[in-house]
Amino acid sequence: MPAVPAIDTAARRCAAVLTAVLLLPPLAGCTSDGGEDPKGRSGAARDVPSAARERVAEGGTLRWAVDEPPTTLNVFQPDANKATSRIAAATLPQLFTLDSRARPQRNEAYLRSAEITQREPRQTVVYTLAEKARWSDGRAIGVADFKAQWKALNGRNSAFWAARNAGYERIRKVEKGPEPRQVKVTFGKPYAEWQSLFTPLYPKSVMERPEAFNEGARTGLPVSGGPFQARKTGGAESKDKTATLVRNPEWWGPRAKLDRILLRAVPQGERQEALAAGELDLAEVDTAVAKRIAAARSGGAHKGDADSGRTGSPEAAGEGRESVDGAPAGGPVDTVYRPRAGMVAVPDADGATEDDKNGDAAEPRRHLREYAVRRALDPAYTQLALNGANGPLADHRVRRAVARTIDREALAREALGRAGLPAQPLGSHLRMRDQHGYHDNSDALGGRDVESAQALLADAGWKGATVTGPDRNKDEDTEADAKTDDRAPRGDRGGDGDRDSLAAPVTKAEAARIQSGPLSLAPDAAAQRAGLLAQLAREADRAARDSDSEKRERRAREAKKDAGNARARADEMRLLTDGRASAVRVRKGQPLSLRFVLPAGPGSESIQRSGQRIARTLNTVGIRTEIEKIKDESYFRDHIASGDYDLALYTWPASAYPATDAEPIFAKPTPAQDGTLTVEQNYTRVGTDRIDQLFEEAAAELDDGERQDLLHSADARIWAAAGSVPLYQRPQLVAARTKIVNAGAFGFETPRYQDIGYRK
């Protein structure tokens, strides 16, 4: 699994700004009309082959992969997962759905209208329910369900184990409206994102008693209010780990096309095998599996053909509106998704791949040809987190130096270009590209500027390295990424290599550390020191064998251990820098070394590649990083949430309601009575009172334009604080059988489960 928190809904010139900590221009991040960045459209908001209902066959089963079975059927519980959300969306009322730009849309199956009817003295919203909207037991959906959900989630009764109460705590009362089938909600405090409430809506039988909320809804729902109903949950008690949804015969809307949806728990690392065996119909996959499918569909690509493929362009990613015969609007599937050189099995001299020569592989290849890869930008983003609680990164100048050193454009090209998606860095913490209201506010921090970064480090007291020119290593990084990690360092390949590119002289303090400490200044020095220690270890081992001295044996073991550690450090330095390194910066005799934690689980390969590139880039300005790969199960719990890191990469889910959902991610930590910090979800521990104030104002601002401006200002200040640096949106790659319509890479868009099916 990639590193994603288990939470549902993450100045360009140095001299003049060194002392301007968080001062922003008065209008930074704002627009006069709350408008959007015209560069925000990617062309890859969704990729879903559409078909009118009359062109969709009746019946059939869809086997849809999920990472794990639903831990509960209550989305408001702390351990709810993606399978929980998917079941809720198919079986429960969704009063508002999202379009591809994350704009709330009234769901006509449940609501005839929903509007703010009064703003003063208190905000009032009146919902007019559809006449036929009812639960599967025949009871009409009504005010009792709204009132029970409000009381369970408003935070006033601790007996309900709710994960969040955002928005519900602002409600003053819920009552019948002035007309039949109306629900009137009166707010105690204004709430701009009121459309986020009561979606999904649970029946009162789940919400009115704590025992039903906490335990009963974990394994079953008493009634359904959507096009499907849950027959089997596939939880811990189930052997096949499959949740089964069947058509709801009491659904009053358009009849679901599918008979059943099977949500099968298939970990990312096992999905290629399951797809090759024809055991899945729809599954999110990683880049490697997507390439495999593309290769199977093209019958194995020759290098020349692969080179002509269009990847990484908006045209290649398209918005996926597909004709009924299955060809994307931009052209045939095999043309649009043709892989690049190096992405598929390499043909040998006679043009055949190893798979072509292996008869055993023919059947899996045939199955893979039955899938197409749908590609969109995921509503989630990968960020570099800088822990500002202590250590070097507690200094805002060091955080800014790190942020201005990394090459976000190169990172986006690597992560998204490999996936065949438009490769641009993300410019906002609060909205994704294509999302309504997106605005690039990254100028509040400044773009890549190595000279500015070096000046900031020097001003903070970290002396040592000097690099000339902001893009000195741009081409070298690209070259390094194209080569394998096991080749020799440049200094070991004969000639001078890139020795002249070491721009900074070694200081006395730095030279002393080569002899007396574990810190290595450059790959050559590290390798030389490792070689010397290995020679000493061999001599100590010979001396120990020639004598019966226990003391000499102990020394030999210690020498061997020291040599092994030195070799590991030399290998790490070589891999991270590709043989190019500046002197590590030092302050008061201590090196500028940052602990960089990365997830190690399946599906984390892209994040690991990004981490390696960041480490190499930081090395060029004298910041050393020590990468530590952590198993998924403890990555967030034991490291990110606890603050046991300096740098980290992880992915935050985005939200259509950022004033509500993003606030705890960037809230200023507050001291607790026991001396610790209460951080909510702000794992970087960086925040300001002004950011908190802007979120509070945005959540209460009912004017859309004014609210947009407040959110732009909040985002600009988050950029300036440099606790979190958005890098890129995560790719959303979905393997789908070519006959499937109205399902694929949805992006933000809410699926219409009743319309999903197979083409006639």
Residue, then its C-alpha position, 0 to 999 in steps of 0.5 A: m500500500p502506498a503511504v496514505p493516512a487512514i483518514d477519509t475524508a495532507a519569495r525568490r531572492c534571498a537577501a531581502v527575505l531572510t528575515a521575512v519569516l511568514l510575512l506575505p504580500p497583502l494579497a498573496g494567494c488571493t484573487s479579486d473574484g475568488g477565481e481559479d487558476p487557468k492553468g489548473r485544468s489537466g485534461a485528466a480529471r476522469d477516465v470513464p467509458s460512458a454509455a447511455r443506460e439503454r446501451v448497457a446490458e441487464g445483469g451480470t456480476l462485477r468483481w471489484a478489487v479493494d485493498e482489504p475487506p470492510t472493517t466496519l459498515n459505519v463510515f463514521q467510525p475511526d477504523a472505516n476504510k475504502a471498502t466501507s465508503r464504497i459500500a455506503a455509496a452503493t447502499l445508502p442515501q447520498l444527498f449530494t454527489l460530486d462531479s469531476r471537478a468536485r462540485p456538490q450536485r443535488n441527488e435527485a433520487y433523494l432531494r427535490s430541493a435543498e437550499i439556504t432559506q435564511r441567513e440571519p439571525r441563524q443559517t437555516v437549510v431546508y431539505t425537501l425529500a423526494e416523494k419515493a425516497r424510502w428505506s428497503d423496509g418501506r419506511a419513508i426517509g425523513v426527519a427522524d433519520f436526520k435528527a438521529q445522525w445529528k445527535a450521534l455525530n455532534g460530539r455531545n454524547s461520548a457514548f457514540w464512538a465517532a471519528r469526527n463531528a465536523g459540521y454536525e457540531r455547528i447544528r443547533k436543531v433538526e426538525k420538521g419543515p413547514e411542508p410535508r417531506q421537508v427537514k429543517v436544519t438550523f445552525g448555531k454557527p454559520y456553516a459554508e460546507w453544509q452540503s457535506l452533511f448527511t451524506p451518507l445518511y444512515p437509518k435511525s436504527v443505526m444512529e439513535r443508540p450507541e450500541a447500534f452505532n458502535e457495534g451493530a453497524r460493524t457487520g451489517l446494515p438493517v436496511s438499504g436506501g440505495p440501488f444495492q444492498a449489502r448481503k455479505t460483508g466479507g469481514a474478519e469472519s469471512k474466509d474469502k474476504t469478499a463483500t457482496l452487494v446485490r440489487n435492491p428490489e425496493w430501490w425507486g430509482p433506475r434499476a441497477k444494471l448489475d445483479r451483484i457487485l463483489l468487493r474482493a480484497v486483493p492486496q496491490g502486490e497480488r493484483q497482477e496475478a489476479l488480473a492475469a488469471g481473469e479473477l477481477d473485472l475492475a482494479e486499481v493498479d500500480t504503474a508496473v501492472a499498467k505497463r504490463i497490460a499495455a504491453a499485452r494489448s499491443g502484443g509486445a512492443h518493439k523498441g521503435d514502436a514504444d518510442s513513438g507512444r504518446t505518454g505524459s501528455p494531456e492528449a494521452a490521458g484524456e478525460g476518457r469519454e468513450s464511444v460505445d464501441g470502446a475507443p477513447a475519444g482521442g483514438p484507439v486504446d492501443t494508440v493512446y496508451r502505447p508504452r514507452a521504451g523500457m516500459v515493457a519486456v525488451p525484445d531480443a534479436d528476433g523481436a520476440t519477448e521472453d513472454d512470447k517464447n514462454g508457452d506458459a505465459a500465453e494464457p495470462r497474456r490473453h487475459l490481460r488483453e481483455y483489460a484497458v487501463r483507465r488513467a486519471l489524477d487521483p484526488a490525493y496528493t503526495q507531499l514532503a513533510l518537514n517536522g518542525a517540532n525540533g532539530p534543524l527543521a524547527d528553524h523556518r529558514v532550514r525548512r524553506a531552504v529544503a523546499r527551495t532546493i527540491d525540484r518539484e517539476a522533476l518529481a512530477r515528471e517522474a511520478l506522473g510521466r511514468a503513468g502516462l499522465p500530465a506531469q505538473p507539480l501541484g500548487s495547492h494544499l487545499r485543492m487538486r488540479d481540475q478541482h473547482g477553486y484550484h489556484d497555484n499559491s506556491d509563489a508564497l514560498g518561491g520556486r526552485d532557487v538553489e542560491s536562495a536556499q544556500a543563503l538561507l542555510a548560511d543565515a541559519g548558521w549552517k556553513g560549508a557547501t556552495v553550489t553555483g547555478p540553480d540547475r547545476n544538477k538538473d541534467e545529471d539527476t535525469e541521467a542518474d535516474a536512467k541508470t541502475d543503482d548497482r553500477a560503479p560510482r563515477g570516481d570508480r570508472g576511470g578518468d576524472g569522472d565528475r570530480d571537478s563538480l565538487a564545488a566546495p573545499v573541505t573545511k578542517a572540521e569536515a576533514a576531521r569527521i572523515q577520520s573520527g566519525p561516521l559522517s562521509l563528505a562524498p562518495d569517494a571519501a566514504a568508499q576510501r574510508a570503508g576500504l581502510l576499515a576493511q583492511l584493518a578488519r582483515e588484519a585484526d582477524r588474522a591477528a586474532r586467528d594467530s593467537d588465543s586472545e579473547k581480547r583480540e577476537r573481540r577487537a576483530r569482531e568490532a573492526k569487522k562491524d565498523a567496516g560493514n557499517a562504513r561500507a553500508r554508508a558508502d553504498e548509501m552515499r553512492l546510491l543517493t548522490d550518484g557520485r556527486a556530493s558537496a561537503v555536508r554543512v556543519r554548525k557548531g561541529q554538528p553536521l546537517s543531517l536529516r532522518f528521512v523516513l519512507p514507506a516500504g510496503p507494496g505500492s510504495e515504489s513511486i514514493q521511494r523513487s521520489g525520496q531517492r531523488i529528493a535525497r540526491t538533490l538535498n545533498t547538492v547543497g550540503i544537506r545529508t539525508e539518512i533514508e530509513k524504510i519503514k513497514d507500512e503497518s508502523y509507518f504512520r502509527d510509530h513514525i509520522a503520527s508520533g513525530d519520529y522523523d525529520l523528513a517524510l513522504y506520504t499521501w493525503p486524500a483531498s476533499a471537496y470540502p477543504a474548509t472543514d476537512a483540511e483544517p485539522i491537517f494544518a491546525k497549529p499544535t497546542p500544548a497539552q497538560d502533560g507537556t506534549l503537543t496536541v497535533e490533531q492531524n498536523y503531523t508536521r507540527v508547523g502552524t500559525d494562529r493566522i492560518d487557524q483563523l483563516f480556516e475558521e472564517a472560511a468555514a463560516e463564510l456563506d459567500d462563495g467568492e469570499r470563501q475562495d479568497l480566504l482559502h487561497s490566503a490560508d494556502a499561501r500561508i501554509w506554503a510560506a510556513a514550509g511545513s508541507v510541500p505538495l509535490y504531485q497528485r497521485p496517479q489513479l490507474v484502473a484496470a477495467r475489462t474493455k466491456i465495462v462501461n460507466a466505471g473506471a478512473f473516477g477521480f473526484e466523481t461519485p460513481r452512479y452504481q445503478d448505471i455500471g455494467y457491461r456493454k451490450 
